[in-house]
């Protein structure tokens, strides 16, 4: 099993979480570079620490590097009135929303310790969510041609996304990740074209089940499934571990 250091950062600003991920990636890339350029150095001897960060963000829209700004349907004034911030990010994918009641997970992993296949990584993240929501009786599925986890994909007029995904990978080190709608206020998705997809809806666990869901329980189930699917030993941390 591969040790993965887990930290629940609680509610944290998007930029702060992004800065943490970038710092961890930079550290891992420096170790990899040193292994090539100065293999006998102290930094080259360091292990790259696998990290799994779980957060909740204040209201924020984020646009992926392949996204279209036209998919943001409101102006700055209305965003200010709603208390929503906006960021252009370096992850894949288009536009999405993060906010209270959402489980956001940022795995900062060196895929050389797992499998050097980004497709495998994305399908594995999807499988973690499919198995997590299955514990609540919700049947998550994949939608061909789209990332994330969906419901009712057999009927495209009913298909709706419950978990969005978008990552960046550099020399097999990953940042960004996934956002599972647990008790999310879905009205915020009405001000964007979620993931650039105009003809399909968005849902949450609470909406599907008809009542709010205990978010700490969802986190525990998520960690259980992550450990199983990634063959990981989850090591809870009280502070961010550095290699």
C-alpha positions as CSV (number, residue, x, y, z in Angstrom):
1,X,0.0,0.0,0.0
2,X,1.2,3.5,-0.8
3,X,1.2,6.0,2.1
4,X,-1.0,9.1,1.3
5,X,-1.0,11.9,3.8
6,X,-4.5,13.2,4.3
7,X,-5.4,16.7,5.6
8,X,-8.9,18.3,6.0
9,X,-8.3,22.0,5.5
10,X,-11.9,22.9,6.3
11,X,-13.3,26.0,4.6
12,X,-10.5,27.8,2.9
13,X,-10.3,30.4,0.1
14,X,-9.7,29.0,-3.3
15,X,-6.5,30.9,-3.9
16,X,-5.0,29.7,-0.6
17,X,-5.8,26.1,-1.5
18,X,-4.3,26.6,-4.9
19,X,-1.1,28.1,-3.5
20,X,-0.7,25.1,-1.2
21,X,-1.1,22.7,-4.1
22,X,1.4,24.7,-6.3
23,X,4.0,24.7,-3.4
24,X,3.6,20.9,-3.0
25,X,3.9,20.4,-6.8
26,X,7.0,22.7,-7.0
27,X,8.6,20.7,-4.2
28,X,8.0,17.4,-5.9
29,X,9.3,18.7,-9.3
30,X,12.4,20.0,-7.6
31,X,13.1,16.5,-6.1
32,X,12.6,14.9,-9.6
33,X,14.9,17.5,-11.2
34,X,17.6,16.9,-8.6
35,X,17.5,13.2,-9.1
36,X,18.6,13.8,-12.7
37,X,20.9,16.8,-12.4
38,X,22.5,16.0,-9.0
39,X,21.6,12.5,-7.9
40,X,23.9,12.5,-4.9
41,X,22.4,15.6,-3.3
42,X,20.3,15.8,-0.2
43,X,17.2,17.0,-2.1
44,X,17.5,14.1,-4.6
45,X,17.4,11.6,-1.7
46,X,14.0,13.0,-0.5
47,X,10.9,11.1,-0.9
48,X,8.0,12.8,-2.7
49,X,5.1,12.8,-0.2
50,X,1.7,11.8,-1.6
51,X,-1.0,14.2,-0.4
52,X,-4.8,14.2,-0.3
53,X,-6.3,17.6,0.6
54,X,-10.0,17.9,1.3
55,X,-11.5,21.4,1.5
56,X,-14.7,23.4,1.3
57,X,-14.6,26.7,-0.5
58,X,-16.6,29.9,-0.1
59,X,-18.6,30.7,-3.2
60,X,-16.3,30.7,-6.3
61,X,-16.4,30.1,-10.0
62,X,-13.3,28.7,-11.6
63,X,-12.5,28.5,-15.3
64,X,-10.2,25.8,-16.7
65,X,-7.5,26.6,-19.2
66,X,-9.6,25.1,-22.1
67,X,-12.8,26.9,-20.9
68,X,-14.6,29.8,-22.5
69,X,-15.3,33.0,-20.5
70,X,-18.6,33.2,-22.3
71,X,-19.8,30.3,-20.0
72,X,-19.7,32.8,-17.1
73,X,-23.2,34.3,-17.4
74,X,-23.1,37.1,-14.8
75,X,-21.1,40.3,-14.5
76,X,-18.8,41.4,-11.8
77,X,-21.5,43.5,-10.0
78,X,-23.8,40.6,-9.6
79,X,-21.0,38.3,-8.5
80,X,-20.1,40.9,-5.8
81,X,-23.8,41.0,-4.7
82,X,-23.9,37.2,-4.5
83,X,-20.5,37.0,-2.7
84,X,-18.9,35.0,-5.4
85,X,-15.3,35.2,-6.5
86,X,-13.8,34.1,-9.9
87,X,-10.5,32.6,-10.9
88,X,-8.9,31.5,-14.2
89,X,-7.0,28.4,-13.3
90,X,-4.4,26.1,-14.9
91,X,-6.5,22.9,-14.6
92,X,-8.2,21.1,-17.4
93,X,-11.9,21.5,-18.1
94,X,-14.2,24.4,-18.4
95,X,-16.1,26.5,-15.8
96,X,-17.5,25.1,-12.6
97,X,-18.7,26.3,-9.2
98,X,-17.4,25.5,-5.7
99,X,-19.1,26.4,-2.5
100,X,-20.4,25.4,0.9
101,X,-21.9,21.9,1.1
102,X,-19.5,20.5,-1.5
103,X,-16.7,18.0,-0.9
104,X,-13.7,19.3,-2.8
105,X,-10.7,16.9,-3.0
106,X,-7.2,17.9,-4.2
107,X,-4.9,14.8,-4.6
108,X,-1.3,16.0,-5.0
109,X,0.1,12.7,-6.1
110,X,3.2,11.5,-8.0
111,X,1.7,9.1,-10.4
112,X,5.0,7.4,-10.8
113,X,4.2,5.8,-7.5
114,X,0.9,4.6,-8.8
115,X,0.5,4.4,-12.6
116,X,1.8,6.8,-15.2
117,X,-1.5,7.0,-17.1
118,X,-3.6,10.2,-16.8
119,X,-6.7,8.4,-18.2
120,X,-6.3,5.7,-15.5
121,X,-6.0,8.4,-12.9
122,X,-9.2,10.2,-14.0
123,X,-11.2,7.0,-14.2
124,X,-9.9,6.0,-10.8
125,X,-11.1,9.4,-9.3
126,X,-14.5,8.8,-10.9
127,X,-14.6,5.3,-9.5
128,X,-13.9,6.7,-6.0
129,X,-17.0,8.9,-6.3
130,X,-19.1,6.2,-8.0
131,X,-18.4,3.9,-5.0
132,X,-18.8,6.7,-2.4
133,X,-22.3,7.7,-3.6
134,X,-23.3,4.0,-4.1
135,X,-23.1,3.7,-0.3
136,X,-26.0,6.1,-0.2
137,X,-28.0,4.2,-2.9
138,X,-27.1,6.7,-5.7
139,X,-26.1,5.1,-9.0
140,X,-23.2,7.1,-10.4
141,X,-22.0,6.5,-14.0
142,X,-19.6,7.8,-16.6
143,X,-20.7,9.7,-19.6
144,X,-18.7,8.9,-22.7
145,X,-16.8,12.0,-23.9
146,X,-17.2,13.8,-20.5
147,X,-15.3,13.6,-17.3
148,X,-16.9,13.5,-13.8
149,X,-19.7,11.4,-12.4
150,X,-23.2,11.5,-13.8
151,X,-26.6,10.1,-13.1
152,X,-29.1,8.6,-15.6
153,X,-26.7,8.6,-18.6
154,X,-29.0,6.1,-20.4
155,X,-31.4,9.0,-21.0
156,X,-29.5,12.1,-22.1
157,X,-32.5,14.3,-21.5
158,X,-32.3,13.3,-17.8
159,X,-28.5,13.0,-17.5
160,X,-27.1,15.3,-14.7
161,X,-23.7,15.7,-13.1
162,X,-23.1,15.2,-9.4
163,X,-19.3,15.5,-9.4
164,X,-17.1,17.7,-11.6
165,X,-13.4,17.0,-12.2
166,X,-10.4,18.8,-13.6
167,X,-6.7,18.3,-13.0
168,X,-3.3,19.5,-14.0
169,X,-0.4,17.1,-14.3
170,X,3.3,18.0,-14.6
171,X,6.0,15.3,-14.8
172,X,3.3,13.0,-13.4
173,X,2.6,15.1,-10.3
174,X,-1.1,16.1,-10.0
175,X,-2.9,19.1,-8.6
176,X,-6.6,20.2,-8.6
177,X,-9.1,17.4,-8.5
178,X,-12.8,16.9,-7.9
179,X,-15.9,18.5,-6.4
180,X,-18.8,16.3,-5.2
181,X,-22.1,18.1,-4.7
182,X,-23.3,16.9,-1.3
183,X,-25.5,19.7,0.2
184,X,-24.6,22.3,-2.4
185,X,-26.9,25.2,-3.2
186,X,-27.4,24.3,-6.9
187,X,-28.8,27.8,-7.7
188,X,-25.2,29.0,-8.2
189,X,-24.8,26.8,-11.2
190,X,-27.6,28.8,-12.8
191,X,-25.1,31.7,-13.4
192,X,-22.7,29.6,-15.5
193,X,-22.8,26.9,-18.2
194,X,-21.4,24.1,-16.0
195,X,-18.4,22.5,-17.6
196,X,-19.4,24.2,-20.9
197,X,-22.3,21.7,-21.3
198,X,-25.5,23.4,-22.2
199,X,-28.0,20.5,-22.4
200,X,-27.5,18.6,-19.2
201,X,-28.2,19.5,-15.5
202,X,-26.4,19.4,-12.2
203,X,-27.5,17.7,-9.1
204,X,-26.4,16.9,-5.5
205,X,-26.6,14.0,-3.1
206,X,-29.1,16.0,-1.0
207,X,-31.4,16.6,-4.0
208,X,-31.3,13.0,-5.1
209,X,-32.0,11.7,-1.6
210,X,-34.6,14.4,-0.7
211,X,-32.8,15.6,2.5
212,X,-29.5,16.9,3.7
213,X,-26.6,14.5,4.0
214,X,-24.1,14.3,6.9
215,X,-20.9,15.7,5.2
216,X,-18.5,14.2,7.7
217,X,-19.9,10.7,6.9
218,X,-19.5,11.4,3.2
219,X,-15.8,12.3,3.8
220,X,-15.3,9.1,5.7
221,X,-16.8,7.0,2.9
222,X,-14.8,9.0,0.3
223,X,-11.5,8.2,2.2
224,X,-12.5,4.5,2.5
225,X,-13.1,4.3,-1.2
226,X,-10.0,6.3,-2.1
227,X,-7.8,4.0,0.0
228,X,-9.3,0.9,-1.7
229,X,-9.2,2.1,-5.3
230,X,-5.7,3.7,-5.1
231,X,-4.3,0.9,-2.8
232,X,-3.4,3.7,-0.4
233,X,-2.8,3.8,3.3
234,X,-4.4,7.0,4.5
235,X,-2.3,8.9,7.1
236,X,-4.3,11.7,8.8
237,X,-2.1,14.8,9.2
238,X,-2.6,17.9,11.5
239,X,-0.4,19.9,9.2
240,X,0.7,19.7,5.6
241,X,3.5,17.1,5.3
242,X,6.5,18.0,3.2
243,X,8.9,15.5,1.6
